[in-house]
Amino acid sequence: MIFLLLHLFNWLKYQMVYYILGAFAIIDDLQNRENNKFEIEKKRGKVAVITGGARGIGLEVVKKLLSCEMHVIIGCRNVKVGESVLQQLALSNMSFEVYSLDLKSFSSVKNFAQRVLSKYSCIDVLVNNAGVMFVPYEICENGFEAHWTVNYLSHFLLIKLLQPVLKQKVKNGNNARIVNVTSCAYKVSPPIDFNKLNDKDSYLSYAAYAKSKLAQLIMTKYLSKILEDSHIRVIAVHPGIVDTEIFNGTFLKLAFPWILKHLCKSSEEGSRTIAYACVSNTLDCSDYYTNCQPALCIPYADNVDVQEKLYSTSIKFVKKYL
Ligand SMILES: NC(=O)c1ccc[n+]([C@@H]2O[C@H](COP(=O)([O-])OP(=O)(O)OC[C@H]3O[C@@H](n4cnc5c(N)ncnc54)[C@H](OP(=O)(O)O)[C@@H]3O)[C@@H](O)[C@H]2O)c1
């Protein structure tokens, strides 16, 4: 009984905290509308890989990368749907491929990476964009909870698998870039308890989403340090609060759809900072951006012990697929 009451209390607490965080984030986006600008810079001949590029914010990022004249490889679950969405874009000289990728499965991540590696010896940009939010408790085929698997661990595996061809860029004196699409929701995550990553009894989808986004941010910061000598820039981006299908089924979308429609960013606006992190020539040395500007993070994300623990644990989890 006490456990149930505690669970209910936690659920209410997260509801409130998310609404407060969301309200502040929307205000921040509105105040920074003028700064959220992205200039198309031509990157002809460069290659980008993006997860979840067939709809939502990811599709708008793809459009921008194509406008930069990059070749774009899109990973999504339904290749036919992805190809037909891309073919309908009225852009001239589009150069793209759509490969199958289900981030719920490490084998699928490995197959996707192998297809990329078999064709390309050099990748300029990897955008880890795909994500799920507030989904019911599910253990995916490799034994980890769905938010943790899709948003964080599979992307970690993809980075490790593609790292050799991202490193390749050193030769040309250019920095390759890994852009991780996180969320300001990381701010409300509990500290990561590595012994309870899959705990069903205490599962709250709000906490699980926040925790996966915190892990993405912590890993960005850690990889940013250890890959510095390889000239790979690793950047995390909060795209803003964006009216996409990720809010389907949430109380916000059901009760106050006008907030999303009129106060939040469109997918195009949400894609700007991500595209900026991918191609801008004027990036400073920050590792976290929002509204095309560097942003501050909570100190927990900079904790070296936590970063090292997350890295070593993640390597252990995906080792079989490396
Ligand atoms: N919208 C916001 O306010 C907001 C705020 C902060 C951060 N973000 C982040 O922005 C990113 C994009 O979200 P969105 O708002 O554009 O959401 P969305 O419209 O729901 O799109 C989600 C994308 O993730 C892909 N995806 C989901 N599960 C997948 C799986 N198992 N395997 C492969 N791909 C999968 C989907 O691909 P399919 O086509 O295969 O379904 C789709 O492209 C997410 O990482 C999200 O956390 C969004």
The ligand as an SDF file (V2000), in Angstrom:
LIG
                    3D

 48 52  0  0  0  0  0  0  0  0999 V2000
    9.2080   17.0340  -30.1020 N   0  0  0  0  0  0  0  0  0  0  0  0
    9.7940   17.6050  -29.0750 C   0  0  0  0  0  0  0  0  0  0  0  0
    9.2740   18.5240  -28.4120 O   0  0  0  0  0  0  0  0  0  0  0  0
   11.1670   17.1500  -28.6450 C   0  0  0  0  0  0  0  0  0  0  0  0
   11.8020   17.8390  -27.5890 C   0  0  0  0  0  0  0  0  0  0  0  0
   13.0580   17.4380  -27.1950 C   0  0  0  0  0  0  0  0  0  0  0  0
   13.6880   16.3890  -27.8300 C   0  0  0  0  0  0  0  0  0  0  0  0
   13.0570   15.7210  -28.8380 N   0  0  0  0  0  0  0  0  0  0  0  0
   13.7530   14.6070  -29.4710 C   0  0  0  0  0  0  0  0  0  0  0  0
   13.7680   14.7940  -30.8780 O   0  0  0  0  0  0  0  0  0  0  0  0
   13.8870   13.5180  -31.5160 C   0  0  0  0  0  0  0  0  0  0  0  0
   12.8800   13.4320  -32.6490 C   0  0  0  0  0  0  0  0  0  0  0  0
   11.5850   13.4590  -32.0840 O   0  0  0  0  0  0  0  0  0  0  0  0
   10.2920   13.9650  -32.8660 P   0  0  0  0  0  0  0  0  0  0  0  0
    9.6710   14.9980  -32.0140 O   0  0  0  0  0  0  0  0  0  0  0  0
   10.5980   14.2610  -34.2800 O   0  0  0  0  0  0  0  0  0  0  0  0
    9.3940   12.6610  -32.7400 O   0  0  0  0  0  0  0  0  0  0  0  0
    8.5180   11.8250  -33.8130 P   0  0  0  0  0  0  0  0  0  0  0  0
    7.8710   12.7340  -34.7680 O   0  0  0  0  0  0  0  0  0  0  0  0
    7.6800   10.8990  -32.9910 O   0  0  0  0  0  0  0  0  0  0  0  0
    9.6430   10.9890  -34.5690 O   0  0  0  0  0  0  0  0  0  0  0  0
   10.3040    9.9650  -33.9100 C   0  0  0  0  0  0  0  0  0  0  0  0
   11.3160    9.3860  -34.8600 C   0  0  0  0  0  0  0  0  0  0  0  0
   11.9990    8.3220  -34.1550 O   0  0  0  0  0  0  0  0  0  0  0  0
   11.9680    7.1740  -34.9710 C   0  0  0  0  0  0  0  0  0  0  0  0
   11.8850    5.9540  -34.1670 N   0  0  0  0  0  0  0  0  0  0  0  0
   11.0810    5.6970  -33.1010 C   0  0  0  0  0  0  0  0  0  0  0  0
   11.2640    4.4430  -32.6650 N   0  0  0  0  0  0  0  0  0  0  0  0
   12.2240    3.8980  -33.4660 C   0  0  0  0  0  0  0  0  0  0  0  0
   12.8380    2.6350  -33.5290 C   0  0  0  0  0  0  0  0  0  0  0  0
   12.5240    1.6260  -32.6870 N   0  0  0  0  0  0  0  0  0  0  0  0
   13.7640    2.4100  -34.4770 N   0  0  0  0  0  0  0  0  0  0  0  0
   14.0850    3.3760  -35.3680 C   0  0  0  0  0  0  0  0  0  0  0  0
   13.5330    4.6040  -35.3570 N   0  0  0  0  0  0  0  0  0  0  0  0
   12.6090    4.8620  -34.4220 C   0  0  0  0  0  0  0  0  0  0  0  0
   10.7430    7.3070  -35.8590 C   0  0  0  0  0  0  0  0  0  0  0  0
   11.0200    6.5630  -37.0100 O   0  0  0  0  0  0  0  0  0  0  0  0
    9.9420    5.6900  -37.8110 P   0  0  0  0  0  0  0  0  0  0  0  0
    9.6510    6.4910  -39.0210 O   0  0  0  0  0  0  0  0  0  0  0  0
   10.6630    4.4260  -38.1290 O   0  0  0  0  0  0  0  0  0  0  0  0
    8.7540    5.5010  -36.9190 O   0  0  0  0  0  0  0  0  0  0  0  0
   10.6920    8.8040  -36.1080 C   0  0  0  0  0  0  0  0  0  0  0  0
   11.4950    9.1390  -37.1990 O   0  0  0  0  0  0  0  0  0  0  0  0
   13.6840   12.4770  -30.4050 C   0  0  0  0  0  0  0  0  0  0  0  0
   14.9360   11.9710  -30.0250 O   0  0  0  0  0  0  0  0  0  0  0  0
   13.0710   13.2750  -29.2720 C   0  0  0  0  0  0  0  0  0  0  0  0
   13.3610   12.7160  -28.0060 O   0  0  0  0  0  0  0  0  0  0  0  0
   11.8140   16.0860  -29.2600 C   0  0  0  0  0  0  0  0  0  0  0  0
  1  2  1  0
  2  3  2  0
  2  4  1  0
  4  5  1  0
  4 48  2  0
  5  6  2  0
  6  7  1  0
  7  8  2  0
  8  9  1  0
  8 48  1  0
  9 10  1  0
  9 46  1  0
 10 11  1  0
 11 12  1  0
 11 44  1  0
 12 13  1  0
 13 14  1  0
 14 15  2  0
 14 16  1  0
 14 17  1  0
 17 18  1  0
 18 19  2  0
 18 20  1  0
 18 21  1  0
 21 22  1  0
 22 23  1  0
 23 24  1  0
 23 42  1  0
 24 25  1  0
 25 26  1  0
 25 36  1  0
 26 27  1  0
 26 35  1  0
 27 28  2  0
 28 29  1  0
 29 30  1  0
 29 35  2  0
 30 31  1  0
 30 32  2  0
 32 33  1  0
 33 34  2  0
 34 35  1  0
 36 37  1  0
 36 42  1  0
 37 38  1  0
 38 39  2  0
 38 40  1  0
 38 41  1  0
 42 43  1  0
 44 45  1  0
 44 46  1  0
 46 47  1  0
M  CHG  2   8   1  16  -1
M  END
$$$$
